[in-house]
Amino acid sequence: MELDNNNHSVFLMYYHLVLVIKFRRNVIDQVISNRLKEIFEYVSPHYNITLQEWNQDRDHVHILFKAHPNSELSKFINAYKSASSRLIKKEYQQLRESLWKEYFWSRSFCLLTTGGAPIEVIRRYIENQGEKL
């Protein structure tokens, strides 16, 4: 396993992000998905975030990315959602007919941490550290 690092730390932080179209409107096709991915790749370096995997359905996207410990994830997600919504509606005006009140993304999102070891393995590892009294 290859770890990331900066001046003072070593880390490996993966996240799974799911973003849903407002009211699950079916507006994402391959062209829209590719543009959403391009926007993600443009915004993400400003937050020390690197795209690892991207996939979509008609009403949501799944994103796997790596981040640094100093990445402000909620600020990044809000910045991405704002920029992508604005650009997509501007570049693909036909989408406006399918959206509700001009909203592109739902306000909510799902963000999950991912890792190589199950939580129970990590819990047991930590419990077994140090001297047994």
QUIBELBEL-V633465 format. One line per field, one symbol per residue. ss: DSSP state (2 for helix, 1 for strand, 0 for the rest). phi: phi as a letter, one per 20 degrees, with the letter a starting at -180 (. if undefined). Layout:
# QUIBELBEL-V633465
ss: ???
phi: ???
This chain:
# QUIBELBEL-V633465
ss: 0001100001101111111112220000022222222222222222201111111100011111111000002222222222222222222022222001001011111111110000222222222000000
phi: .eeebcgcbcbbcdcddcddfgllfededfffgffffgfgfffgffdlccfdbbbbcfcacdcdbdcegefeffffffffffffffffffecfffgfeedlmfeeffebdccecaedfgfffgfgffeeneee
